[in-house]
Structures are given as structure tokens and as C-alpha cells.
Amino acid sequence: MEERTFDELVGAVSDLQEERVLLDANRLRWVDPYGMTGLLAIGTWLRRRGHKPSLRLPDNTDVTSYLSRMDFYRHAAEAFTEVHGQGRQARPGGSDVLLEITPIRSHGDVHAVVDRVQERAGTILTTQLHYSRSAAVQFSVILSEVCQNIIEHAQSDGWVATQTYHWKERLGRKVVAIAVMDLGIGFRGSLSSEHGTRFADRWSDATALESAFLSGYSRFSDPGRGQGLQQIRRVVARWEGRVTIRSGTARIADVPAWDERTPLQRNLPPFPGAQIGMVLPAAVPEAQTTGEVEAHEKATGRR
């Protein structure tokens, strides 16, 4: 359960008429922050539409232990009417967890997230991902910016989670994965009053994402607004990372050299709000150029 399978699950539940809905995760063998927050978002969305969604937990104890460390069960009890199965319990947090699933409902929540991440980011990002101290600070700024967007633009609650992994096969490096989701009005809803009329019948979820992501459009007319997302793109690109934003029926992405996805997707199953995913790879030693790293990864079978 991750970014791509999130779309499949949204498509499977989007037209349901039944009151009771079971999301059966019994055979789930892998889930990342995007998948976890995505499950919570889908469960909450179904409840808001009048359904009674239930969740069956995975039978894989490694997965259930991981869900416990990410504090998933506490939030699942709010998102779903019932949770079936026995989750393997573990204390929330851990040496590789930068931030457990955390609800974002107010500016106070954003400040608490930044404070909590700053305590762990300095150690994890510098020792495991070899980032500089200043880069660790920038990481906290990025997280603050995307969480603030929930409060200022979404007009709804949201969740954030971030975790480190070793992408041995995909990239040959450790990465930080970040997910920030909400069930608000989305980019199109946020920008419509200020920018919708200039696009006339071309105004869509994809156009709204392009306007904000590529051109820095904001729902505020004040000069300088909309630059937070542009700053995030610059920092993530500098770290050879990936950032994607899904909203409504579209997804836009800054795609690094190591990824093969499409920069803009249209006609996705509709889903409210905005779902942001970021992947930040470990820093490459300065002595290695990108070409050298790619050659090494190809030679060792890691690409």
C-alpha cells in the first residue's frame, strides 16, 4: 500500500452504494507513510459519505508491528467504525521513525510537529542520510510549509508522517519518505476564486496543480504568496528527491533521474483534498558525481 496502489483503492471504493464497507488488508506485506495516511484518509472519507467502513488488519506481524510503531491504530479507531484482527503491538516511535502519524488540525499542531521532528532529524538525517546540519534544518522548514498548507488552504483536517528506509534495490541508498494528506477543498477549490475565470473551460484539477506547482499561483493576491511550494521544489530537487501532489483527479510531480513516473497524470479516480508525497535520498559524497553513482548502481544491480 503506497502511492500507486492508493489510486487503485480510491477507484475501488469511489462508487460504492453499500452502507457497510470492508477494507481487507489481511494479505498486506508492505505499507509506507503514504499508504498509512491514505488508508486513514479513505476510511474518514467513506464515513463522511455515510458509509460504515471497517478495516481488517494484516496477518503479517512485521507489518502490524510497524503500524504500531507509526501509531496507526490510534488514528484508525477514529477513521473506521471497526478494526478487525490483532495488531502486533510495539511502542510508537523508534530509531528509524522521524515522525509517527500525526493529525494536523491547528497551527499548534504544526508547531508541535516541527519541534518533534527537530529533535530526531538532527541525528537521523546527519548520521543515516549524511545531510549537513543546515540541511536538517531545511527539512523541518519543508515539513512546516506543507503542514501549514493544510491549515491555510485545505479548510479541513489532515495527517502527516515520515519515515526512513533503505532502498537497496531501487536506489542503493537510504531515503526519507514523507506523506502529508488532507480531505479539504483541494487545489482547484482553493484557487478557483482567484484564478479560475482566466482559464474558463480549461480550468480543471490538472490546470490548478500546474498553476500552483509550476507557476506559484496562490489563492491569496498578496505579492510573494505561493512561493512556499516553489521553495520546497528547489530544495527537493537539490537533494535529487521526488515530490508529488495529488488533488481531485490529477497528480503532478517533479521527477528525478532515478524515477520513471509521468510528470502529470489526469483522469485519476476523484478524491477530495490534497495528498503530498516526498522522497529524499541520502546525500551522495561530494567526491562522487551523479554519473559515477548511476554507473555504480547499475554495475551492482541496484537500479
C-alpha positions as CSV (number, residue, x, y, z in Angstrom):
1,M,0.0,0.0,0.0
2,E,1.7,3.1,-1.3
3,E,1.2,6.0,-3.7
4,R,0.3,4.0,-6.8
5,T,-2.0,1.4,-5.1
6,F,-3.7,4.3,-3.3
7,D,-5.2,5.3,-6.7
8,E,-6.4,1.7,-7.2
9,L,-8.1,1.6,-3.8
10,V,-9.8,5.0,-4.3
11,G,-11.1,3.8,-7.6
12,A,-12.5,0.6,-6.0
13,V,-14.4,2.4,-3.3
14,S,-15.4,5.6,-5.1
15,D,-18.8,4.4,-6.5
16,L,-19.9,2.1,-3.7
17,Q,-23.5,2.1,-2.7
18,E,-23.4,-0.3,0.2
19,E,-23.6,1.1,3.7
20,R,-21.0,-1.3,5.2
21,V,-17.6,-1.5,3.5
22,L,-14.7,-3.7,4.5
23,L,-11.1,-2.8,3.5
24,D,-9.4,-6.2,3.8
25,A,-5.6,-5.6,4.4
26,N,-5.1,-9.2,5.6
27,R,-2.5,-10.0,2.9
28,L,-0.8,-6.7,3.0
29,R,3.0,-7.1,3.1
30,W,4.3,-3.5,2.7
31,V,3.0,-0.1,3.6
32,D,4.7,3.3,3.7
33,P,3.7,6.7,5.2
34,Y,1.7,7.5,2.1
35,G,-0.2,4.2,2.3
36,M,-0.9,4.5,6.0
37,T,-2.2,8.1,5.9
38,G,-4.0,7.1,2.7
39,L,-5.9,4.4,4.5
40,L,-6.9,6.8,7.2
41,A,-8.0,9.4,4.6
42,I,-10.1,6.8,2.7
43,G,-11.7,5.5,5.9
44,T,-12.6,9.0,7.0
45,W,-13.8,9.9,3.5
46,L,-16.1,6.9,3.5
47,R,-17.6,7.8,6.9
48,R,-18.3,11.3,5.8
49,R,-20.2,9.9,2.8
50,G,-22.4,7.9,5.1
51,H,-20.7,4.5,4.9
52,K,-19.6,2.4,7.8
53,P,-16.1,1.3,6.8
54,S,-14.2,-1.5,8.6
55,L,-10.6,-2.4,8.4
56,R,-9.1,-5.9,8.6
57,L,-5.5,-5.8,9.8
58,P,-2.7,-7.6,8.0
59,D,-1.7,-11.0,9.3
60,N,2.0,-10.2,8.8
61,T,3.4,-9.4,12.2
62,D,6.2,-7.3,10.8
63,V,3.6,-5.1,9.1
64,T,1.4,-4.8,12.2
65,S,4.4,-4.1,14.4
66,Y,5.4,-1.3,12.0
67,L,1.9,0.1,12.0
68,S,2.0,0.2,15.8
69,R,5.4,2.0,15.8
70,M,3.8,4.6,13.5
71,D,0.9,5.0,15.9
72,F,-1.5,3.9,13.2
73,Y,-4.0,2.0,15.4
74,R,-5.0,5.0,17.5
75,H,-6.0,7.0,14.4
76,A,-7.6,4.0,12.7
77,A,-10.0,3.8,15.6
78,E,-11.3,7.3,14.6
79,A,-11.2,6.7,10.8
80,F,-13.0,3.3,10.8
81,T,-16.2,2.1,12.5
82,E,-14.5,-1.2,13.3
83,V,-10.9,-2.6,13.2
84,H,-10.7,-6.4,12.9
85,G,-7.7,-8.5,13.7
86,Q,-4.9,-8.5,16.2
87,G,-2.1,-6.0,15.6
88,R,1.3,-6.8,16.9
89,Q,2.0,-4.1,19.4
90,A,5.1,-2.0,19.6
91,R,5.9,1.3,21.3
92,P,5.3,4.3,19.0
93,G,8.5,5.7,17.5
94,G,11.8,4.0,17.1
95,S,15.3,4.7,15.8
96,D,14.2,5.0,12.2
97,V,10.9,6.8,12.7
98,L,11.2,10.5,12.1
99,L,7.6,11.3,12.8
100,E,4.7,9.0,13.7
101,I,1.3,9.6,12.1
102,T,0.2,13.0,13.5
103,P,-3.1,14.8,12.9
104,I,-2.9,18.4,11.7
105,R,-5.9,20.5,12.9
106,S,-4.4,23.8,14.0
107,H,-1.2,25.9,13.9
108,G,-0.4,24.5,17.3
109,D,-0.2,21.0,15.7
110,V,2.2,22.3,13.1
111,H,4.5,23.8,15.7
112,A,4.4,20.5,17.7
113,V,5.3,18.5,14.5
114,V,8.3,20.8,13.8
115,D,9.5,20.6,17.4
116,R,9.2,16.8,17.5
117,V,11.0,16.4,14.1
118,Q,13.8,18.7,15.0
119,E,14.6,16.5,18.0
120,R,15.1,13.5,15.7
121,A,16.0,15.0,12.4
122,G,19.4,16.2,13.5
123,T,20.5,12.7,14.4
124,I,18.8,10.6,11.7
125,L,19.4,12.9,8.8
126,T,23.1,13.6,9.6
127,T,24.1,10.1,10.7
128,Q,22.0,7.9,8.5
129,L,21.5,10.1,5.4
130,H,24.6,12.2,5.7
131,Y,22.9,15.5,5.4
132,S,24.5,18.6,6.8
133,R,23.2,20.3,9.9
134,S,21.8,23.1,7.8
135,A,20.0,20.6,5.5
136,A,18.4,19.0,8.6
137,V,17.0,22.5,9.5
138,Q,15.7,22.9,5.9
139,F,13.9,19.6,6.3
140,S,12.0,20.9,9.2
141,V,11.1,24.0,7.2
142,I,9.8,21.9,4.4
143,L,7.7,19.9,6.8
144,S,6.3,23.0,8.4
145,E,5.4,24.5,5.0
146,V,3.4,21.6,3.7
147,C,1.6,21.2,7.1
148,Q,0.8,24.9,7.1
149,N,-0.8,24.5,3.7
150,I,-3.4,22.2,5.4
151,I,-4.4,25.0,7.8
152,E,-4.3,27.9,5.3
153,H,-5.7,26.3,2.1
154,A,-7.4,23.0,2.8
155,Q,-10.1,24.2,5.3
156,S,-10.0,20.7,6.7
157,D,-8.0,18.4,9.0
158,G,-5.1,16.3,7.8
159,W,-2.3,13.9,8.7
160,V,1.5,13.8,8.3
161,A,4.0,11.0,8.7
162,T,7.6,10.5,7.8
163,Q,10.0,7.5,7.9
164,T,13.4,6.4,6.8
165,Y,14.0,3.3,4.6
166,H,16.9,1.6,2.8
167,W,16.0,1.4,-0.9
168,K,18.7,-1.2,-1.6
169,E,17.2,-2.4,-4.9
170,R,15.6,0.8,-6.2
171,L,18.2,3.4,-5.4
172,G,21.0,1.8,-3.4
173,R,20.6,4.5,-0.7
174,K,18.6,5.3,2.3
175,V,15.7,7.7,1.8
176,V,13.3,9.7,3.9
177,A,9.6,9.2,2.8
178,I,7.1,12.0,3.7
179,A,3.4,11.9,3.4
180,V,1.0,14.9,4.1
181,M,-2.7,14.5,3.4
182,D,-6.0,16.3,3.9
183,L,-9.6,15.9,2.8
184,G,-10.2,19.6,2.2
185,I,-11.2,21.6,-0.9
186,G,-8.1,20.7,-2.9
187,F,-6.0,22.9,-5.2
188,R,-8.8,23.6,-7.7
189,G,-11.2,24.6,-4.9
190,S,-8.5,26.8,-3.3
191,L,-7.5,28.6,-6.5
192,S,-10.8,28.9,-8.3
193,S,-12.0,32.3,-7.0
194,E,-8.7,34.0,-7.8
195,H,-7.6,32.2,-11.0
196,G,-10.4,30.0,-12.3
197,T,-12.0,32.6,-14.6
198,R,-8.9,33.3,-16.6
199,F,-8.8,29.6,-17.7
200,A,-12.5,29.5,-18.5
201,D,-13.5,26.0,-19.7
202,R,-9.9,24.8,-19.4
203,W,-10.0,25.1,-15.6
204,S,-9.5,21.6,-14.1
205,D,-7.7,19.8,-11.3
206,A,-4.7,19.4,-13.6
207,T,-4.6,23.1,-14.5
208,A,-4.9,24.1,-10.9
209,L,-2.0,21.9,-10.0
210,E,0.1,23.2,-12.8
211,S,-0.7,26.8,-11.8
212,A,0.4,26.2,-8.2
213,F,3.2,23.8,-8.7
214,L,4.9,25.3,-11.8
215,S,3.9,29.0,-11.7
216,G,3.5,29.6,-7.9
217,Y,-0.2,30.7,-8.1
218,S,-1.9,31.2,-4.7
219,R,-5.4,31.8,-3.6
220,F,-4.1,35.0,-2.0
221,S,-3.4,38.0,-4.2
222,D,-0.7,39.4,-1.9
223,P,2.7,39.6,-3.6
224,G,5.1,36.8,-2.6
225,R,2.3,34.3,-1.8
226,G,2.7,30.9,-3.4
227,Q,6.4,30.8,-3.0
228,G,6.5,28.2,-0.3
229,L,5.8,25.4,-2.8
230,Q,8.4,26.7,-5.2
231,Q,11.0,26.7,-2.3
232,I,10.1,23.1,-1.5
233,R,10.6,22.1,-5.1
234,R,14.0,23.8,-5.2
235,V,15.2,22.1,-2.0
236,V,13.9,18.7,-3.0
237,A,15.5,19.0,-6.5
238,R,18.8,20.0,-4.9
239,W,18.7,16.8,-2.9
240,E,17.8,14.7,-6.0
241,G,14.4,13.9,-4.4
242,R,10.9,13.5,-5.7
243,V,7.8,15.4,-4.8
244,T,4.3,14.6,-6.0
245,I,0.9,16.3,-5.3
246,R,-2.4,14.6,-6.0
247,S,-5.6,16.6,-5.9
248,G,-9.0,15.8,-7.2
249,T,-8.5,13.8,-10.4
250,A,-4.8,14.7,-11.1
251,R,-1.3,14.3,-9.9
252,I,1.8,16.4,-10.7
253,A,5.4,15.6,-9.9
254,D,9.0,16.7,-10.1
255,V,10.6,13.5,-11.3
256,P,14.3,12.9,-10.6
257,A,16.6,10.9,-12.9
258,W,16.1,7.7,-10.8
259,D,12.3,7.7,-11.2
260,E,10.3,6.8,-14.3
261,R,6.8,8.1,-13.5
262,T,4.8,10.6,-15.6
263,P,5.2,14.2,-14.5
264,L,1.4,14.9,-14.9
265,Q,-1.4,12.4,-14.6
266,R,-5.1,13.2,-15.4
267,N,-8.3,11.3,-15.1
268,L,-7.4,9.6,-11.8
269,P,-10.3,8.4,-9.6
270,P,-11.6,11.5,-7.8
271,F,-10.6,12.1,-4.2
272,P,-11.0,15.2,-2.1
273,G,-8.2,17.4,-0.7
274,A,-4.5,17.1,-1.5
275,Q,-2.1,14.2,-1.0
276,I,1.6,15.1,-1.0
277,G,4.4,12.6,-1.2
278,M,8.1,13.3,-1.0
279,V,11.1,11.1,-1.1
280,L,14.5,12.5,-0.2
281,P,17.5,10.2,-0.9
282,A,20.6,10.1,1.3
283,A,23.3,12.6,0.3
284,V,26.0,11.4,-2.1
285,P,29.5,12.1,-1.0
286,E,30.9,15.1,-2.8
287,A,33.7,13.0,-4.4
288,Q,31.0,11.1,-6.4
289,T,29.3,12.7,-9.3
290,T,25.8,11.7,-10.2
291,G,27.1,9.8,-13.2
292,E,29.5,7.9,-11.1
293,V,26.7,7.0,-8.7
294,E,24.5,5.8,-11.5
295,A,27.3,3.8,-13.0
296,H,28.0,2.2,-9.7
297,E,24.3,1.4,-9.0
298,K,23.9,-0.1,-12.5
299,A,27.0,-2.2,-12.1
300,T,25.9,-3.5,-8.7
301,G,22.4,-4.3,-9.9
302,R,20.7,-1.6,-7.7
303,R,19.0,0.3,-10.5
